[in-house]
Amino acid sequence: MTVPATASAADSILERQRARESSARTYARSFPIVPARAHGMTIEGTDGRRYLDCLSGAGTLALGHNHPVVREALQRTLDSGAPLHVLDLATPEKDDFTDALFETLPAEFADRARVHFCGPAGTDAVEAALKLMQTATGRRGVLAFTGAYHGMTAGALAATGSVAVKEPVPGGGAAGGEVTRLPYPYAYRCPFGVGGERGAELAATYTERLLDDPSGGVVRPAAMIVEAVQGEGGAVPAPDGWLREMRRITSWRGIPLIVDEVQTGVGRTGAYWAVEHSGIVPDAMVMSKAIGGGLPLAVIVYDQEYDGWLPGAHTGTFRGNTLAMAAGAATLRYVTREGLAERAATVGARMTARLEGLRSELPVIGDVRGRGLMIGVEIVDPEGPLDSCGARPVAPEVAARVQEACLERGLILELGGRFGSTVRLLPPLVITDEEAESVLERLTDAITEASHAPQAQQTSKASDSTGVSGRAA
Protein backbone atom coordinates (compact mmCIF):
# COMPACT_ATOMS: atom_id res chain seq x y z
CA MET A 1 0.00 0.00 0.00
CA THR A 2 1.34 3.42 -0.93
CA VAL A 3 1.31 6.03 1.82
CA PRO A 4 1.10 9.69 0.75
CA ALA A 5 4.40 11.48 1.17
CA THR A 6 2.71 14.14 3.28
CA ALA A 7 1.51 11.68 5.92
CA SER A 8 3.23 11.82 9.29
CA ALA A 9 5.40 8.95 10.48
CA ALA A 10 2.69 7.88 12.91
CA ASP A 11 0.01 7.95 10.21
CA SER A 12 2.23 5.86 7.95
CA ILE A 13 2.78 3.25 10.65
CA LEU A 14 -0.92 3.09 11.47
CA GLU A 15 -1.81 2.76 7.81
CA ARG A 16 0.64 -0.15 7.40
CA GLN A 17 -0.78 -1.78 10.52
CA ARG A 18 -4.30 -1.60 9.09
CA ALA A 19 -3.07 -3.08 5.82
CA ARG A 20 -1.01 -5.90 7.33
CA GLU A 21 -2.60 -6.99 10.59
CA SER A 22 -5.73 -9.05 11.07
CA SER A 23 -9.18 -7.62 11.57
CA ALA A 24 -9.10 -9.11 15.09
CA ARG A 25 -6.90 -6.29 16.38
CA THR A 26 -8.66 -4.47 19.22
CA TYR A 27 -6.69 -1.91 21.21
CA ALA A 28 -5.26 -0.43 18.02
CA ARG A 29 -8.81 0.51 17.01
CA SER A 30 -9.55 2.28 20.29
CA PHE A 31 -6.16 3.98 20.57
CA PRO A 32 -4.87 5.14 17.15
CA ILE A 33 -1.49 6.17 18.55
CA VAL A 34 2.06 4.94 18.01
CA PRO A 35 3.91 4.68 21.35
CA ALA A 36 7.62 5.45 21.08
CA ARG A 37 8.71 5.73 24.70
CA ALA A 38 7.21 4.92 28.07
CA HIS A 39 8.10 5.33 31.71
CA GLY A 40 6.02 4.67 34.80
CA MET A 41 2.45 5.57 33.97
CA THR A 42 3.34 7.76 30.99
CA ILE A 43 3.41 6.79 27.31
CA GLU A 44 4.83 9.15 24.71
CA GLY A 45 3.79 8.81 21.09
CA THR A 46 5.97 9.36 18.04
CA ASP A 47 4.30 12.76 17.71
CA GLY A 48 5.59 13.76 21.15
CA ARG A 49 2.16 13.68 22.80
CA ARG A 50 2.02 12.11 26.26
CA TYR A 51 -0.69 9.93 27.77
CA LEU A 52 -1.43 8.58 31.23
CA ASP A 53 -1.75 4.82 30.80
CA CYS A 54 -4.66 3.55 32.87
CA LEU A 55 -4.70 0.23 31.00
CA SER A 56 -1.23 -1.05 31.99
CA GLY A 57 -1.18 -3.85 29.45
CA ALA A 58 -4.58 -5.05 30.75
CA GLY A 59 -3.05 -5.24 34.22
CA THR A 60 0.28 -6.72 33.14
CA LEU A 61 2.43 -3.75 34.17
CA ALA A 62 2.12 -3.77 37.95
CA LEU A 63 5.10 -1.42 38.19
CA GLY A 64 4.27 0.59 35.09
CA HIS A 65 6.51 0.93 32.06
CA ASN A 66 10.27 0.36 32.28
CA HIS A 67 10.50 0.32 36.06
CA PRO A 68 14.14 0.44 37.26
CA VAL A 69 13.95 -2.85 39.19
CA VAL A 70 12.67 -4.63 36.08
CA ARG A 71 15.27 -3.05 33.81
CA GLU A 72 18.05 -3.92 36.26
CA ALA A 73 16.89 -7.53 36.49
CA LEU A 74 16.81 -7.83 32.71
CA GLN A 75 20.20 -6.21 32.24
CA ARG A 76 21.77 -8.33 34.99
CA THR A 77 20.42 -11.50 33.39
CA LEU A 78 21.64 -10.53 29.93
CA ASP A 79 25.08 -9.58 31.25
CA SER A 80 25.37 -12.90 33.11
CA GLY A 81 25.18 -14.92 29.91
CA ALA A 82 22.29 -16.97 31.27
CA PRO A 83 20.51 -19.14 28.68
CA LEU A 84 17.37 -17.37 27.52
CA HIS A 85 15.57 -20.53 26.42
CA VAL A 86 16.02 -24.00 27.88
CA LEU A 87 12.47 -25.40 27.83
CA ASP A 88 11.71 -26.68 31.36
CA LEU A 89 15.26 -27.26 32.55
CA ALA A 90 16.12 -25.90 35.99
CA THR A 91 18.06 -22.62 36.03
CA PRO A 92 19.06 -20.30 38.87
CA GLU A 93 16.61 -17.72 37.53
CA LYS A 94 13.77 -20.21 37.50
CA ASP A 95 14.60 -21.39 41.00
CA ASP A 96 14.69 -17.80 42.25
CA PHE A 97 11.37 -16.96 40.57
CA THR A 98 9.72 -19.99 42.16
CA ASP A 99 11.04 -18.95 45.57
CA ALA A 100 9.73 -15.42 45.07
CA LEU A 101 6.33 -16.70 43.91
CA PHE A 102 5.86 -19.17 46.76
CA GLU A 103 6.78 -16.46 49.28
CA THR A 104 3.70 -14.50 48.18
CA LEU A 105 1.20 -17.35 48.47
CA PRO A 106 -1.10 -17.89 51.45
CA ALA A 107 0.84 -20.21 53.77
CA GLU A 108 -1.85 -22.90 53.87
CA PHE A 109 -1.78 -23.08 50.08
CA ALA A 110 1.99 -22.77 49.63
CA ASP A 111 2.72 -25.65 52.01
CA ARG A 112 1.04 -28.12 49.63
CA ALA A 113 1.68 -26.36 46.32
CA ARG A 114 3.19 -27.50 43.05
CA VAL A 115 3.84 -25.17 40.14
CA HIS A 116 3.60 -25.88 36.42
CA PHE A 117 5.07 -23.48 33.85
CA CYS A 118 2.77 -23.18 30.84
CA GLY A 119 2.78 -21.41 27.53
CA PRO A 120 3.28 -17.67 28.02
CA ALA A 121 -0.31 -16.38 28.14
CA GLY A 122 -3.05 -16.52 30.73
CA THR A 123 -5.27 -18.53 28.41
CA ASP A 124 -2.51 -21.19 28.24
CA ALA A 125 -2.57 -21.45 32.02
CA VAL A 126 -6.36 -21.79 32.03
CA GLU A 127 -6.11 -24.64 29.52
CA ALA A 128 -3.47 -26.32 31.67
CA ALA A 129 -5.56 -25.99 34.83
CA LEU A 130 -8.67 -27.44 33.17
CA LYS A 131 -6.66 -30.30 31.70
CA LEU A 132 -4.96 -30.97 35.04
CA MET A 133 -8.29 -31.35 36.83
CA GLN A 134 -9.82 -33.41 34.07
CA THR A 135 -6.82 -35.75 34.29
CA ALA A 136 -6.91 -35.91 38.08
CA THR A 137 -10.65 -36.52 38.42
CA GLY A 138 -11.35 -38.51 35.27
CA ARG A 139 -14.27 -36.16 34.67
CA ARG A 140 -14.87 -33.70 31.81
CA GLY A 141 -17.37 -30.99 32.62
CA VAL A 142 -16.59 -27.49 33.90
CA LEU A 143 -18.59 -25.08 36.05
CA ALA A 144 -18.13 -21.47 34.92
CA PHE A 145 -19.96 -18.20 35.45
CA THR A 146 -21.91 -15.51 33.68
CA GLY A 147 -19.68 -12.52 32.90
CA ALA A 148 -16.52 -14.63 33.05
CA TYR A 149 -13.45 -14.09 30.90
CA HIS A 150 -10.73 -16.75 30.86
CA GLY A 151 -9.10 -16.40 27.44
CA MET A 152 -9.48 -17.10 23.75
CA THR A 153 -8.17 -20.64 23.26
CA ALA A 154 -10.69 -23.47 23.01
CA GLY A 155 -11.19 -24.52 26.63
CA ALA A 156 -10.78 -21.02 28.02
CA LEU A 157 -13.20 -19.65 25.42
CA ALA A 158 -15.79 -22.25 26.32
CA ALA A 159 -15.55 -21.17 29.98
CA THR A 160 -15.75 -17.48 29.00
CA GLY A 161 -19.18 -15.87 29.25
CA SER A 162 -19.10 -13.35 26.39
CA VAL A 163 -21.51 -14.40 23.66
CA ALA A 164 -19.93 -11.96 21.19
CA VAL A 165 -16.57 -13.77 21.14
CA LYS A 166 -18.08 -17.27 21.30
CA GLU A 167 -20.84 -16.94 18.71
CA PRO A 168 -18.63 -16.85 15.58
CA VAL A 169 -16.81 -20.04 16.65
CA PRO A 170 -18.64 -23.29 15.86
CA GLY A 171 -19.65 -24.77 19.19
CA GLY A 172 -18.46 -21.66 21.03
CA GLY A 173 -15.12 -23.31 21.79
CA ALA A 174 -14.62 -26.67 23.44
CA ALA A 175 -13.28 -27.56 26.88
CA GLY A 176 -13.13 -31.30 26.27
CA GLY A 177 -16.43 -31.46 28.11
CA GLU A 178 -19.66 -29.64 28.83
CA VAL A 179 -19.63 -26.20 30.44
CA THR A 180 -22.40 -25.44 32.92
CA ARG A 181 -23.02 -21.70 33.25
CA LEU A 182 -23.78 -20.48 36.77
CA PRO A 183 -24.94 -17.02 37.95
CA TYR A 184 -22.20 -14.67 39.17
CA PRO A 185 -23.28 -12.12 41.79
CA TYR A 186 -23.60 -8.71 40.12
CA ALA A 187 -25.38 -6.34 42.49
CA TYR A 188 -26.16 -3.66 39.91
CA ARG A 189 -27.60 -6.08 37.35
CA CYS A 190 -28.50 -9.03 39.53
CA PRO A 191 -29.39 -12.16 37.52
CA PHE A 192 -32.25 -12.75 39.98
CA GLY A 193 -33.50 -9.16 39.94
CA VAL A 194 -33.00 -8.57 43.66
CA GLY A 195 -29.41 -7.32 44.01
CA GLY A 196 -27.26 -6.93 47.10
CA GLU A 197 -26.56 -9.70 49.59
CA ARG A 198 -29.81 -11.44 48.72
CA GLY A 199 -28.70 -11.82 45.10
CA ALA A 200 -25.45 -13.45 46.20
CA GLU A 201 -27.35 -15.77 48.53
CA LEU A 202 -29.67 -16.84 45.72
CA ALA A 203 -26.69 -17.43 43.40
CA ALA A 204 -25.13 -19.77 45.97
CA THR A 205 -28.42 -21.54 46.65
CA TYR A 206 -29.06 -22.03 42.94
CA THR A 207 -25.59 -23.51 42.44
CA GLU A 208 -25.90 -25.95 45.31
CA ARG A 209 -29.38 -27.14 44.41
CA LEU A 210 -28.52 -27.52 40.74
CA LEU A 211 -25.53 -29.72 41.55
CA ASP A 212 -27.59 -31.87 43.92
CA ASP A 213 -30.63 -32.18 41.66
CA PRO A 214 -30.66 -35.68 40.09
CA SER A 215 -32.69 -34.19 37.24
CA GLY A 216 -30.69 -30.97 37.01
CA GLY A 217 -28.72 -32.23 34.03
CA VAL A 218 -25.27 -31.60 35.53
CA VAL A 219 -22.94 -34.56 35.69
CA ARG A 220 -20.34 -34.07 38.43
CA PRO A 221 -17.71 -31.88 36.74
CA ALA A 222 -13.94 -31.88 36.71
CA ALA A 223 -13.68 -28.37 38.16
CA MET A 224 -15.23 -25.00 38.89
CA ILE A 225 -13.33 -21.96 37.57
CA VAL A 226 -14.04 -18.48 38.93
CA GLU A 227 -12.62 -14.96 39.10
CA ALA A 228 -12.63 -13.24 42.50
CA VAL A 229 -13.12 -9.99 40.59
CA GLN A 230 -14.35 -10.21 37.01
CA GLY A 231 -12.08 -8.02 34.89
CA GLU A 232 -13.31 -8.03 31.31
CA GLY A 233 -16.74 -8.68 32.78
CA GLY A 234 -16.76 -5.10 34.06
CA ALA A 235 -14.70 -4.98 37.29
CA VAL A 236 -17.38 -6.89 39.20
CA PRO A 237 -16.11 -8.11 42.60
CA ALA A 238 -17.47 -11.33 44.05
CA PRO A 239 -18.73 -10.95 47.63
CA ASP A 240 -16.33 -12.65 50.04
CA GLY A 241 -19.15 -14.63 51.60
CA TRP A 242 -20.25 -15.94 48.22
CA LEU A 243 -16.72 -17.09 47.42
CA ARG A 244 -16.60 -18.92 50.73
CA GLU A 245 -19.86 -20.60 49.77
CA MET A 246 -18.38 -21.68 46.42
CA ARG A 247 -15.44 -23.18 48.31
CA ARG A 248 -17.78 -25.02 50.69
CA ILE A 249 -20.01 -26.27 47.88
CA THR A 250 -17.12 -27.58 45.80
CA SER A 251 -15.23 -29.08 48.76
CA TRP A 252 -18.20 -31.06 49.98
CA ARG A 253 -18.79 -32.50 46.52
CA GLY A 254 -15.20 -33.29 45.59
CA ILE A 255 -15.09 -30.65 42.83
CA PRO A 256 -11.69 -28.92 42.45
CA LEU A 257 -11.89 -25.11 42.63
CA ILE A 258 -9.72 -23.12 40.20
CA VAL A 259 -9.37 -19.39 40.85
CA ASP A 260 -8.30 -17.32 37.85
CA GLU A 261 -5.86 -14.71 39.22
CA VAL A 262 -4.48 -13.67 35.83
CA GLN A 263 -5.62 -10.06 36.19
CA THR A 264 -6.35 -9.85 39.91
CA GLY A 265 -2.98 -11.09 41.14
CA VAL A 266 0.18 -9.36 42.40
CA GLY A 267 -1.49 -6.71 44.55
CA ARG A 268 -4.01 -5.44 42.02
CA THR A 269 -7.10 -5.75 44.27
CA GLY A 270 -5.50 -4.55 47.50
CA ALA A 271 -4.33 -8.01 48.58
CA TYR A 272 -1.44 -9.87 47.00
CA TRP A 273 -3.89 -12.46 45.62
CA ALA A 274 -7.61 -11.73 45.39
CA VAL A 275 -8.53 -14.98 47.16
CA GLU A 276 -6.99 -13.56 50.32
CA HIS A 277 -9.92 -11.16 50.79
CA SER A 278 -12.25 -14.11 51.39
CA GLY A 279 -9.69 -16.35 53.08
CA ILE A 280 -10.49 -19.34 50.86
CA VAL A 281 -7.84 -21.86 49.84
CA PRO A 282 -8.46 -22.98 46.24
CA ASP A 283 -7.21 -26.19 44.67
CA ALA A 284 -5.49 -24.27 41.87
CA MET A 285 -4.62 -20.70 40.99
CA VAL A 286 -4.08 -19.51 37.44
CA MET A 287 -1.45 -16.75 37.09
CA SER A 288 -0.02 -14.66 34.29
CA LYS A 289 0.20 -10.96 33.34
CA ALA A 290 2.01 -9.17 36.22
CA ILE A 291 3.99 -12.21 37.39
CA GLY A 292 6.37 -11.78 34.43
CA GLY A 293 7.20 -8.16 35.17
CA GLY A 294 5.82 -7.14 31.79
CA LEU A 295 7.23 -10.12 29.87
CA PRO A 296 5.25 -13.22 28.81
CA LEU A 297 4.95 -15.76 31.63
CA ALA A 298 2.14 -17.97 32.91
CA VAL A 299 1.90 -20.68 35.56
CA ILE A 300 -0.61 -22.71 37.47
CA VAL A 301 -0.04 -23.36 41.16
CA TYR A 302 -2.08 -26.21 42.58
CA ASP A 303 -2.46 -28.63 45.48
CA GLN A 304 -0.09 -31.57 45.18
CA GLU A 305 -3.07 -33.93 45.52
CA TYR A 306 -3.85 -33.25 41.86
CA ASP A 307 -0.34 -33.76 40.51
CA GLY A 308 -1.20 -36.85 38.49
CA TRP A 309 0.29 -35.88 35.14
CA LEU A 310 2.70 -38.20 33.37
CA PRO A 311 5.96 -36.70 32.04
CA GLY A 312 5.19 -34.61 28.98
CA ALA A 313 1.45 -34.59 29.68
CA HIS A 314 1.34 -30.82 29.24
CA THR A 315 4.20 -28.93 27.63
CA GLY A 316 4.90 -25.68 25.82
CA THR A 317 7.96 -24.43 23.97
CA PHE A 318 8.16 -21.04 25.69
CA ARG A 319 7.57 -22.13 29.28
CA GLY A 320 11.26 -21.53 30.03
CA ASN A 321 11.40 -17.73 29.57
CA THR A 322 14.49 -16.81 31.61
CA LEU A 323 14.14 -13.05 31.15
CA ALA A 324 10.50 -13.13 32.25
CA MET A 325 11.40 -15.14 35.34
CA ALA A 326 14.10 -12.62 36.30
CA ALA A 327 11.78 -9.67 35.72
CA GLY A 328 8.96 -11.48 37.49
CA ALA A 329 10.98 -12.29 40.60
CA ALA A 330 12.10 -8.67 40.83
CA THR A 331 8.52 -7.47 40.47
CA LEU A 332 7.06 -9.90 43.00
CA ARG A 333 9.61 -8.91 45.65
CA TYR A 334 9.28 -5.19 44.94
CA VAL A 335 5.51 -5.32 45.38
CA THR A 336 6.02 -6.99 48.76
CA ARG A 337 8.89 -4.79 49.89
CA GLU A 338 7.16 -1.53 49.01
CA GLY A 339 3.71 -2.54 50.30
CA LEU A 340 2.11 -1.94 46.91
CA ALA A 341 -0.90 -4.16 47.61
CA GLU A 342 -1.76 -1.98 50.58
CA ARG A 343 -1.09 1.09 48.45
CA ALA A 344 -3.51 -0.25 45.80
CA ALA A 345 -6.18 -0.68 48.47
CA THR A 346 -5.73 2.88 49.75
CA VAL A 347 -5.53 4.67 46.41
CA GLY A 348 -8.24 2.50 44.88
CA ALA A 349 -10.65 3.23 47.72
CA ARG A 350 -9.97 6.95 47.37
CA MET A 351 -10.54 6.93 43.61
CA THR A 352 -13.67 4.81 43.91
CA ALA A 353 -15.13 7.13 46.55
CA ARG A 354 -14.45 10.17 44.38
CA LEU A 355 -16.13 8.55 41.38
CA GLU A 356 -19.07 7.40 43.48
CA GLY A 357 -19.50 10.99 44.62
CA LEU A 358 -19.94 12.10 41.01
CA ARG A 359 -23.08 10.03 40.47
CA SER A 360 -25.42 12.74 41.73
CA GLU A 361 -24.07 15.40 39.37
CA LEU A 362 -23.37 13.02 36.47
CA PRO A 363 -26.36 10.63 36.37
CA VAL A 364 -24.87 8.95 33.31
CA ILE A 365 -22.74 7.10 35.91
CA GLY A 366 -24.93 4.19 36.89
CA ASP A 367 -22.55 2.22 39.10
CA VAL A 368 -19.02 2.49 40.49
CA ARG A 369 -17.43 -0.72 41.71
CA GLY A 370 -14.25 -2.72 41.96
CA ARG A 371 -11.53 -3.60 44.40
CA GLY A 372 -8.19 -1.88 44.86
CA LEU A 373 -6.88 -0.56 41.55
CA MET A 374 -9.35 -2.58 39.50
CA ILE A 375 -12.21 -0.10 39.11
CA GLY A 376 -15.27 -0.02 36.87
CA VAL A 377 -17.61 2.88 36.08
CA GLU A 378 -20.77 1.68 34.35
CA ILE A 379 -22.24 4.21 31.91
CA VAL A 380 -26.02 4.23 31.56
CA ASP A 381 -28.92 6.11 30.00
CA PRO A 382 -30.14 8.32 32.90
CA GLU A 383 -33.50 8.79 31.19
CA GLY A 384 -34.11 5.08 30.69
CA PRO A 385 -36.47 3.00 32.84
CA LEU A 386 -35.26 1.50 36.10
CA ASP A 387 -35.15 -2.28 36.35
CA SER A 388 -36.06 -4.25 39.47
CA CYS A 389 -32.64 -3.54 41.00
CA GLY A 390 -32.74 0.17 40.24
CA ALA A 391 -30.36 -0.04 37.27
CA ARG A 392 -30.73 2.07 34.14
CA PRO A 393 -30.22 0.70 30.59
CA VAL A 394 -26.63 0.44 29.38
CA ALA A 395 -25.25 3.20 27.17
CA PRO A 396 -22.35 1.76 25.14
CA GLU A 397 -22.29 4.64 22.65
CA VAL A 398 -21.82 7.12 25.48
CA ALA A 399 -19.15 4.91 27.02
CA ALA A 400 -17.32 4.88 23.69
CA ARG A 401 -17.50 8.69 23.61
CA VAL A 402 -16.07 8.78 27.14
CA GLN A 403 -13.15 6.64 26.02
CA GLU A 404 -12.56 8.85 22.99
CA ALA A 405 -12.79 12.03 25.08
CA CYS A 406 -10.31 10.56 27.56
CA LEU A 407 -7.83 9.87 24.77
CA GLU A 408 -8.19 13.46 23.58
CA ARG A 409 -7.26 14.51 27.12
CA GLY A 410 -4.24 12.21 27.22
CA LEU A 411 -5.78 9.33 29.19
CA ILE A 412 -5.78 5.72 28.00
CA LEU A 413 -8.42 3.44 29.47
CA GLU A 414 -10.43 0.48 28.29
CA LEU A 415 -14.10 -0.47 28.12
CA GLY A 416 -15.57 -3.77 29.29
CA GLY A 417 -18.60 -5.31 30.91
CA ARG A 418 -21.98 -5.94 29.38
CA PHE A 419 -22.27 -4.25 25.96
CA GLY A 420 -18.89 -2.56 26.51
CA SER A 421 -20.59 0.03 28.72
CA THR A 422 -18.16 -0.03 31.66
CA VAL A 423 -15.15 2.27 31.76
CA ARG A 424 -12.31 0.29 33.35
CA LEU A 425 -9.39 1.71 35.32
CA LEU A 426 -6.27 -0.47 35.70
CA PRO A 427 -3.46 1.94 36.58
CA PRO A 428 -0.07 0.61 37.68
CA LEU A 429 0.35 -0.02 41.41
CA VAL A 430 3.02 2.70 41.50
CA ILE A 431 0.53 5.44 40.55
CA THR A 432 1.29 8.64 42.47
CA ASP A 433 -1.29 10.77 44.26
CA GLU A 434 -0.78 13.44 41.62
CA GLU A 435 -1.34 10.96 38.79
CA ALA A 436 -4.46 9.60 40.48
CA GLU A 437 -5.82 13.14 40.76
CA SER A 438 -5.06 13.80 37.10
CA VAL A 439 -6.79 10.57 36.04
CA LEU A 440 -9.91 11.56 37.99
CA GLU A 441 -9.93 15.09 36.57
CA ARG A 442 -9.55 13.92 32.98
CA LEU A 443 -12.12 11.18 33.37
CA THR A 444 -14.61 13.54 34.98
CA ASP A 445 -14.19 16.06 32.16
CA ALA A 446 -14.57 13.30 29.57
CA ILE A 447 -17.76 11.91 31.15
CA THR A 448 -19.19 15.43 31.40
CA GLU A 449 -18.48 16.14 27.75
CA ALA A 450 -19.74 12.77 26.52
CA SER A 451 -22.94 12.90 28.55
CA HIS A 452 -23.81 16.37 27.26
CA ALA A 453 -22.89 15.71 23.63
CA PRO A 454 -25.67 15.90 21.03
CA GLN A 455 -27.87 12.81 21.14
CA ALA A 456 -26.01 11.57 24.23
CA GLN A 457 -29.26 10.38 25.70
CA GLN A 458 -30.13 8.34 22.60
CA THR A 459 -28.38 5.20 23.80
CA SER A 460 -28.63 1.57 22.86
CA LYS A 461 -32.11 0.64 24.01
CA ALA A 462 -32.27 -1.50 20.89
CA SER A 463 -28.98 -3.14 21.82
CA ASP A 464 -30.27 -3.77 25.33
CA SER A 465 -33.24 -5.68 23.95
CA THR A 466 -31.49 -7.56 21.17
CA GLY A 467 -28.29 -8.46 23.02
CA VAL A 468 -26.06 -6.87 20.39
CA SER A 469 -23.21 -4.76 21.71
CA GLY A 470 -22.60 -1.28 20.37
CA ARG A 471 -18.88 -1.67 20.99
CA ALA A 472 -16.60 -1.96 17.99
CA ALA A 473 -14.65 -5.18 17.67
Secondary structure, DSSP 8 states (H G I E B T S, - for coil): ----TTS-HHHHHHHHHHHHS-TT--HHHH----EEEEEBTEEEETTS-EEEESSHHHHT-TT-BT-HHHHHHHHHHHHHT--SB-TT---HHHHHHHHHHHHHS-HHHHTTEEEEE-SSSHHHHHHHHHHHHHHHHS---EEEETT----SSHHHHHH---HHHHTTSGGG---SS-EEEE----GGG-TTS--HHHHHHHHHHHHHHHHH-TTS-----SEEEE-SEETTTTSEE--HHHHHHHHHHHHHTT--EEEE-TTTTTTTTSSSSGGGGTT---SEEEE-GGGGTTS---EEEEEGGG----TTSS--TTS-BHHHHHHHHHHHHHHHHTTHHHHHHHHHHHHHHHHHHTTTT-TTEEEEEEETTEEEEEEB-TTS---TTS---B-HHHHHHHHHHHHHTTEE-EEESGGG-EEEE---TT--HHHHHHHHHHHHHHHHHHHHSTTTT---HHHHHHT---S--
